[in-house]
Amino acid sequence: MRDHTKLRAFELADELAISVYRVTAGFPRDELFGLTSQMRRAAVSVPSNIVEGCARDSEADYIRFLNIAFGSLRELHYQLDLSKRLGFLSARDSSLIEPNVVETEKVLNGLIRALRKD
């Protein structure tokens, strides 16, 4: 079993999930079951799938869960952009969270690529 707490990708994804909860707290109430819920679900899915992948015995399963995490991360990236264009996410919050999303994508993608080379 792998230790997810030693992965930089997990650390970044965990920080991002917390950031998403914070920025979506200010979204309109009528979006609670819409975009707010979707963004929070996608944000939590990233570190959750990294953790689940680490608990798997086979390398193939590990990579599969990392790919699911990456898909959720890309989904979240779109949702953040959409919420900005809709005026729900301030330019300030966007400028704080966007670099975190990009960095998490790079690190997670690098991990997946490194594992595929083995």
C-alpha positions as CSV (number, residue, x, y, z in Angstrom):
1,M,0.0,0.0,0.0
2,R,1.2,3.5,-0.9
3,D,1.2,6.4,1.5
4,H,-0.8,9.2,-0.1
5,T,0.4,11.7,2.4
6,K,3.9,11.6,0.9
7,L,2.6,12.6,-2.6
8,R,2.9,16.2,-3.6
9,A,-0.1,15.7,-5.9
10,F,-2.2,14.8,-2.9
11,E,-1.1,17.8,-0.9
12,L,-1.9,20.1,-3.7
13,A,-5.3,18.5,-4.4
14,D,-6.2,18.6,-0.7
15,E,-5.3,22.3,-0.5
16,L,-7.3,22.9,-3.6
17,A,-10.4,21.2,-2.2
18,I,-10.3,23.5,0.8
19,S,-9.9,26.5,-1.4
20,V,-12.9,25.5,-3.5
21,Y,-15.1,25.2,-0.4
22,R,-14.0,28.6,0.7
23,V,-14.6,30.4,-2.6
24,T,-17.9,28.7,-3.3
25,A,-19.3,29.7,0.1
26,G,-19.9,33.1,-1.4
27,F,-21.8,31.8,-4.5
28,P,-25.5,32.7,-4.9
29,R,-27.8,30.5,-2.7
30,D,-29.7,29.4,-5.8
31,E,-26.5,27.7,-7.0
32,L,-26.2,25.6,-3.9
33,F,-27.5,22.5,-5.7
34,G,-26.0,23.6,-9.1
35,L,-22.6,24.9,-9.7
36,T,-21.6,25.1,-6.0
37,S,-22.4,21.4,-5.5
38,Q,-20.7,20.3,-8.7
39,M,-17.5,22.2,-8.0
40,R,-17.3,20.9,-4.5
41,R,-17.9,17.3,-5.7
42,A,-15.2,17.6,-8.4
43,A,-12.7,19.2,-5.9
44,V,-13.2,16.5,-3.3
45,S,-13.0,13.8,-6.0
46,V,-9.4,14.7,-6.8
47,P,-7.7,13.9,-3.5
48,S,-10.3,11.1,-2.8
49,N,-9.3,9.3,-5.9
50,I,-5.6,9.7,-5.2
51,V,-6.2,8.2,-1.8
52,E,-8.2,5.3,-3.2
53,G,-5.6,4.6,-5.9
54,C,-2.9,4.5,-3.3
55,A,-4.9,1.8,-1.4
56,R,-5.0,-0.5,-4.5
57,D,-2.6,-3.4,-4.9
58,S,-2.0,-3.2,-8.6
59,E,-0.1,-0.5,-10.5
60,A,-2.8,-0.5,-13.2
61,D,-5.5,0.3,-10.6
62,Y,-3.4,3.0,-9.1
63,I,-2.9,4.7,-12.4
64,R,-6.6,4.3,-13.2
65,F,-7.6,6.1,-10.1
66,L,-5.0,8.8,-10.7
67,N,-6.5,9.3,-14.2
68,I,-10.0,9.6,-12.6
69,A,-8.6,12.2,-10.3
70,F,-7.1,14.1,-13.2
71,G,-10.4,14.0,-15.1
72,S,-12.1,15.6,-12.0
73,L,-9.4,18.2,-11.8
74,R,-10.0,19.2,-15.5
75,E,-13.7,19.3,-14.8
76,L,-13.1,21.6,-11.8
77,H,-10.8,23.8,-14.0
78,Y,-13.7,24.4,-16.4
79,Q,-16.2,25.0,-13.6
80,L,-14.0,27.6,-12.1
81,D,-13.7,29.4,-15.4
82,L,-17.5,29.2,-15.9
83,S,-18.1,30.6,-12.4
84,K,-15.8,33.4,-13.2
85,R,-17.6,34.2,-16.5
86,L,-20.9,34.1,-14.7
87,G,-19.7,36.6,-12.1
88,F,-19.8,34.1,-9.2
89,L,-16.1,34.0,-8.7
90,S,-14.3,37.3,-8.1
91,A,-11.2,38.2,-10.1
92,R,-9.2,38.1,-6.8
93,D,-10.4,34.6,-5.9
94,S,-9.8,33.4,-9.4
95,S,-6.2,34.8,-9.4
96,L,-5.6,33.0,-6.1
97,I,-7.0,29.6,-7.1
98,E,-6.0,29.4,-10.8
99,P,-2.3,28.9,-10.1
100,N,-3.2,26.1,-7.6
101,V,-5.3,24.3,-10.2
102,V,-2.5,24.6,-12.9
103,E,0.2,23.4,-10.5
104,T,-2.0,20.4,-9.3
105,E,-2.6,19.5,-13.0
106,K,1.1,19.6,-13.7
107,V,2.2,17.5,-10.7
108,L,-0.6,14.9,-11.1
109,N,0.0,14.6,-14.8
110,G,3.7,14.2,-14.2
111,L,3.0,11.4,-11.7
112,I,0.8,9.6,-14.1
113,R,3.3,9.9,-16.9
114,A,6.2,8.7,-14.7
115,L,4.2,5.6,-13.6
116,R,3.3,4.8,-17.2
117,K,7.0,4.7,-18.2
118,D,7.7,1.9,-15.7
